[in-house]
C-alpha cells in the first residue's frame, strides 16, 4: 500500500547509471551477461534477503572464493583447499550466526553512543584546518574520519592513523571492491602486493601483537580469542576497510554534494536537531545507496509475492537485487520516490534508508555508526561558512554498482 505523497519541491536523485523507471518489479534476464532474475521491488527483495537457509551470498566474487581449489592427490580423496578463511560477509549458516553474534556487542546502541565524543573531537579537528585560500578534497577529509572510527571499532589502534589512511586509500582508491574477481579475489591477489603488505606490517600486525598482550573490547581481540590466524585477521580488516571506511567516505561526499547544491536543504540540515539531521541523511542514503546491487544464489525454489501474484524462482537461480530501484519503489517509498524528501511517511517496519544497509541476516551491523559519524562530520563541516568548487568527479564501481566520488573541493568562504 502506497504512503501519502511527500511535499513538492524536493531535490532529486543525482546518481543513476541505469534508469530502471518503468521496468518490471521482477524480470528474468537472458542474453548478455549471466542469466539472472532482477528484483526491483522492495517487498520482493526483502523476501529474498530474509531466506537465510535458502540463499547464499553471490556478490563480490563470493562464489569463486568459496568454491576453493580442488587438489587431487594420488591415493587420496580430493580435498578443498583455501588460502584464505572467508570473512563474515561470505559466511552462512551456523558459522555466520556464531561470528555475527560474537561481533554484535561492538555495534550495540550504548557502545555506538560511547563513540560520539571521539567522533565530535575528530570531526572538529579535520574541518578546523580548512582555509579560504586553498581547497581540499572532501573525500580525503571524510576518509580520515572513516578510518579513525573503523580503527577504533576493529582495533587498528597501534599505528599512525594518518599513515593508515594513506595506505588504505592506496589500496582502495579507484576501485575499492576490485573488478572481475570480486573482493576476495582482489584480497587473495593483493596479499603479495605492496599496498597490502604495508597495511599488514604497519597496521594489522602491530594491532595483533598489542591485542595478544592486552585484549580489548574490539573485533581483532574477538577474532584472536576465536582462534583466527594473523592472515585471517588481515582478511577481516580489509573487509571492514571496504565495507566500513570506503562506503562511509562515499556517502559523506554524496550527502555533502546534495547539501552544497540546495540552499533550502542545507538550511533545513543546519536548523534541525540531531534526529532531524539523521533523518535527512537516511533519506539521502535511500536515494543514493552506496552499494547499488546485492546478489544471492538460491539453494532451493523460492516462491515470492509480486504485486499479489505468486511467482516461483528456481533452485540455482542468480538473483540480482537492484537496491537503487527497490529504494525508489513507489509502493513502499510513496510519491516522488526519486526525490529527496526527509520525513517521508513509510509503512511500518520499513527503515528510513530502505535497502541501503541490506536486510535479513547479512544486514550491515555498522549502520548506526555510519549514520552517526556522517551526521557528526557534516554538522562540523556546515557549522562553518564553506563552499564547494564545483561538483565531484564521479566514477562507477563495477562490482558494488555504487559510486566512487572524489575531487569535491571545499574551502572556507572568503
C-alpha positions in Angstrom: 0.0 0.0 0.0 1.4 3.4 -1.0 2.3 6.0 1.5 0.9 9.6 1.1 3.0 11.7 -1.3 5.5 14.0 0.3 5.5 17.7 -0.3 6.7 19.0 -3.7 10.0 20.8 -4.3 12.4 18.1 -3.0 15.8 17.8 -4.7 16.1 14.8 -7.0 18.5 11.8 -7.2 21.8 12.8 -8.7 23.3 9.5 -9.5 21.6 6.8 -11.5 23.7 5.0 -14.2 20.9 2.6 -15.1 17.4 4.2 -15.1 15.0 1.4 -14.1 11.8 3.5 -14.3 9.0 1.6 -15.8 10.9 -1.7 -15.7 9.1 -4.7 -14.1 9.4 -5.5 -10.4 10.8 -8.9 -11.2 12.4 -9.7 -14.6 14.1 -12.8 -15.9 17.1 -11.5 -17.9 18.8 -13.7 -20.5 21.3 -12.9 -23.1 24.3 -10.6 -22.5 25.9 -11.4 -19.1 24.8 -14.1 -16.7 21.2 -15.3 -16.7 19.5 -13.9 -13.7 16.4 -12.6 -12.1 16.5 -8.9 -11.4 14.4 -7.7 -8.5 13.3 -4.0 -8.4 10.5 -4.4 -5.8 11.3 -3.6 -2.2 9.0 -6.3 -0.9 10.4 -9.0 -3.2 14.0 -8.0 -2.3 13.1 -8.3 1.4 11.6 -11.7 0.8 14.8 -12.9 -0.8 17.1 -11.5 1.8 15.1 -13.0 4.6 15.7 -16.5 3.4 18.9 -17.4 5.3 18.6 -21.1 4.8 17.5 -20.9 1.1 20.1 -18.4 -0.3 23.8 -17.9 -0.3 26.0 -14.8 -0.9 26.8 -14.5 -4.7 28.1 -10.9 -4.9 31.6 -9.5 -4.6 33.2 -12.7 -6.1 31.9 -14.9 -3.2 31.2 -18.0 -5.3 34.6 -18.2 -6.8 36.3 -17.8 -3.5 34.1 -20.2 -1.6 34.4 -22.9 -4.2 38.1 -23.3 -3.2 40.7 -25.2 -5.2 40.2 -28.9 -5.9 43.6 -30.6 -5.4 43.6 -34.3 -6.5 46.4 -36.3 -4.9 47.3 -39.9 -5.9 45.8 -42.4 -3.5 44.0 -39.6 -1.5 40.5 -38.2 -1.7 40.1 -34.8 -3.4 40.4 -32.0 -0.8 39.1 -28.5 -0.9 42.0 -26.1 0.0 41.5 -22.4 0.7 44.3 -20.0 1.1 42.0 -17.6 3.0 39.4 -18.0 5.6 36.2 -16.4 4.2 35.2 -13.2 6.1 31.9 -12.8 7.8 30.5 -11.2 4.6 30.6 -14.6 2.9 29.7 -16.9 5.7 26.3 -18.6 6.0 24.5 -20.9 8.5 25.9 -21.6 11.9 29.3 -20.1 11.1 27.8 -16.8 10.2 25.4 -16.8 13.2 28.3 -17.5 15.6 30.6 -14.9 14.2 27.8 -12.3 13.9 26.7 -12.9 17.5 30.3 -12.5 18.7 30.7 -9.2 16.9 27.3 -7.8 17.8 28.4 -6.2 21.1 30.8 -3.9 19.3 27.8 -2.4 17.4 25.3 -2.2 20.3 23.5 1.1 20.8 25.3 2.0 24.1 28.7 1.2 22.6 27.9 3.2 19.5 26.8 6.2 21.5 30.1 6.0 23.5 32.0 6.8 20.3 30.2 10.2 20.0 32.8 12.3 21.9 35.6 10.8 19.9 33.8 11.5 16.6 32.9 15.1 17.5 36.5 15.8 18.5 37.9 14.2 15.3 35.4 16.0 13.1 36.2 19.4 14.6 39.9 18.7 14.1 39.5 17.6 10.5 37.4 20.5 9.3 39.2 23.0 11.5 42.1 23.1 9.1 40.0 24.4 6.2 41.3 27.6 4.7 40.0 30.4 2.4 42.9 30.3 0.0 43.2 26.6 -0.6 40.5 24.0 -1.3 40.9 20.4 -0.1 39.3 17.2 -1.4 36.4 16.3 0.8 36.9 12.6 0.0 40.3 12.8 1.8 38.8 14.5 4.9 36.0 12.1 5.1 38.3 9.2 4.6 40.3 10.4 7.7 37.0 10.3 9.7 36.0 6.9 8.5 39.4 5.4 9.1 39.6 6.6 12.6 36.1 5.3 13.5 36.6 1.9 12.0 40.1 1.6 13.5 38.5 2.1 17.0 35.8 -0.5 16.4 38.1 -3.0 14.8 41.1 -2.5 17.0 43.6 -1.0 14.5 45.0 1.5 17.0 48.6 0.5 17.3 49.8 2.6 14.4 49.6 6.1 12.9 46.0 6.7 11.7 47.2 9.3 9.2 49.6 6.7 7.7 46.9 4.0 7.7 44.5 6.4 5.9 47.1 6.8 3.2 47.8 3.1 3.0 44.1 2.2 2.8 43.5 5.0 0.2 46.3 3.5 -1.9 44.6 0.1 -1.6 41.0 1.1 -2.4 41.2 4.3 -4.5 39.7 3.9 -7.9 38.1 0.5 -7.3 37.6 -0.2 -3.6 36.0 -3.6 -4.2 38.0 -4.7 -7.2 36.6 -5.8 -10.5 36.1 -9.1 -12.2 37.3 -11.4 -9.4 35.5 -9.7 -6.6 36.5 -8.6 -3.1 38.2 -11.8 -2.0 39.7 -12.3 -5.4 41.3 -8.9 -5.0 42.4 -9.7 -1.5 43.8 -13.1 -2.5 45.9 -11.5 -5.2 46.7 -8.4 -3.2 48.4 -10.2 -0.3 51.6 -10.1 -2.2 51.0 -6.5 -3.3 53.0 -3.7 -1.8 50.0 -1.7 -0.5 48.5 -4.7 1.3 51.9 -5.7 2.7 52.4 -2.2 4.1 48.9 -2.3 5.6 49.6 -5.7 7.2 53.1 -5.0 8.6 52.5 -1.4 9.6 48.9 -1.6 10.9 47.4 -5.0 11.3 50.4 -6.9 12.7 51.2 -4.2 15.4 47.5 -4.3 16.4 47.6 -8.1 16.6 50.7 -8.0 18.9 49.1 -5.4 21.1 45.8 -7.4 21.4 47.7 -10.6 22.2 49.4 -8.8 25.1 46.3 -7.0 26.3 42.9 -7.9 24.7 40.4 -5.0 24.3 36.7 -4.7 23.5 37.2 -4.7 19.7 36.9 -7.0 16.7 40.6 -8.0 16.5 40.6 -9.2 20.1 37.5 -11.2 19.5 39.0 -12.8 16.3 42.1 -13.8 18.2 40.1 -15.3 21.0 38.2 -17.3 18.4 41.5 -18.8 17.0 41.9 -16.7 13.9 45.3 -16.8 12.3 47.1 -13.5 11.6 46.3 -13.5 7.9 42.7 -14.3 8.6 42.6 -11.2 10.7 44.1 -9.3 7.8 41.2 -10.6 5.6 38.6 -9.3 8.1 40.4 -5.9 8.4 40.4 -5.5 4.7 36.8 -6.4 4.5 35.9 -3.9 7.2 38.0 -1.4 5.3 35.9 -1.9 2.2 32.6 -2.2 4.0 33.1 0.5 6.6 35.7 3.0 5.6 35.2 3.4 1.8 31.4 3.2 1.9 31.1 5.9 4.6 33.5 8.1 2.8 31.4 7.9 -0.4 28.2 8.6 1.5 29.6 11.6 3.3 30.6 13.1 -0.1 27.3 12.5 -1.8 25.4 13.9 1.1 27.6 17.0 1.2 27.1 17.4 -2.6 23.3 17.5 -2.1 23.6 20.0 0.7 26.0 22.2 -1.2 23.7 22.3 -4.2 20.5 23.0 -2.4 20.4 26.0 0.0 16.9 25.1 1.3 18.1 21.6 2.1 21.2 22.9 3.8 19.2 25.4 5.8 17.0 22.6 7.0 20.0 20.5 7.9 21.6 23.3 9.9 18.4 24.2 11.7 17.4 20.6 12.6 18.2 18.8 15.8 20.2 15.6 15.8 17.3 13.4 14.9 16.2 15.7 12.1 19.7 15.7 10.7 20.0 12.0 10.8 16.5 11.6 9.2 17.7 13.8 6.3 20.8 11.7 5.9 18.8 8.4 6.0 16.6 9.8 3.2 19.7 10.8 1.2 21.1 7.3 1.6 17.7 5.8 0.5 18.0 7.9 -2.7 21.8 7.4 -3.2 22.7 3.9 -1.9 26.5 3.4 -1.9 26.1 -0.3 -2.9 23.7 -0.5 -5.8 23.2 -4.3 -6.2 23.3 -7.3 -4.0 23.4 -10.9 -5.4 22.1 -14.1 -4.0 22.1 -17.7 -5.3 19.0 -19.8 -4.5 19.6 -23.2 -2.8 16.0 -24.2 -3.3 13.0 -22.9 -5.2 11.6 -19.7 -3.7 8.0 -18.5 -4.0 7.7 -14.7 -3.9 4.7 -12.4 -3.9 4.9 -10.0 -6.8 2.1 -7.4 -6.7 -0.3 -10.0 -5.3 0.7 -12.8 -7.7 2.9 -15.7 -6.6 6.0 -16.5 -8.7 8.5 -19.2 -8.1 12.2 -18.7 -8.7 14.0 -22.0 -9.4 16.8 -23.5 -7.4 20.2 -22.4 -8.6 18.9 -19.1 -9.9 21.1 -16.0 -9.5 19.0 -13.2 -8.0 20.2 -9.6 -8.7 18.7 -7.2 -6.1 18.7 -3.8 -7.7 18.8 -1.7 -4.5 18.6 1.6 -6.3 15.3 0.6 -7.9 14.0 -1.1 -4.7 14.7 2.1 -2.7 12.6 4.0 -5.3 9.7 1.5 -5.3 6.7 3.8 -5.1 4.6 1.0 -3.5 6.9 1.4 -0.4 8.6 4.8 -0.7 5.4 6.6 -1.6 5.0 9.5 -4.0 8.0 11.2 -5.7 10.3 8.2 -5.0 13.2 9.8 -6.9 13.1 12.9 -4.8 15.0 13.6 -1.6 12.2 14.4 0.9 13.2 14.0 4.5 10.4 12.7 6.8 8.5 10.9 4.0 5.9 8.5 5.5 6.8 4.9 5.2 5.0 1.6 6.1 5.6 0.1 9.5 8.8 -1.8 9.9 10.4 -0.2 6.8 13.7 1.5 7.8 14.1 5.1 6.6 17.0 4.1 4.3 15.0 1.2 3.0 17.5 -1.3 1.5 20.7 0.8 1.6 22.0 -1.3 4.6 20.7 -4.5 3.2 18.2 -6.7 5.1 18.0 -10.1 6.8 20.9 -11.9 8.4 23.5 -10.0 6.4 22.2 -6.6 7.1 25.1 -4.2 7.8 25.8 -4.2 11.6 27.5 -0.9 11.4 24.5 1.1 10.1 24.0 3.2 13.3 27.7 4.0 13.4 27.8 5.1 9.8 24.9 7.4 10.1 26.2 8.9 13.4 29.7 9.6 12.1 28.2 11.1 8.9 25.9 13.4 10.8 28.7 14.5 13.2 31.2 15.2 10.3 28.7 17.1 8.2 27.5 19.1 11.1 31.0 20.1 11.9 31.6 21.0 8.3 28.4 23.0 7.8 28.8 24.8 11.1 31.3 26.9 9.2 30.8 29.0 6.1 32.1 26.6 3.5 31.8 26.5 -0.3 32.4 23.8 -2.9 34.3 24.5 -6.1 32.0 22.6 -8.5 30.6 19.0 -8.4 32.8 16.0 -7.6 34.3 13.6 -10.2 32.0 10.6 -10.5 33.1 7.0 -11.3 31.1 3.8 -11.0 32.4 0.7 -9.3 31.7 -2.4 -11.5 31.3 -4.8 -8.6 29.3 -2.9 -6.0 27.5 -0.9 -8.7 28.0 2.1 -6.5 29.6 5.4 -7.0 33.2 6.5 -6.4 33.4 10.2 -5.8 36.4 12.4 -5.5 37.6 16.0 -6.2 34.7 17.6 -4.3 36.9 20.5 -3.5 35.8 22.6 -0.5 37.2 25.6 1.4 36.1 28.3 3.8 34.3 31.2 2.1 36.4 34.2 1.7 
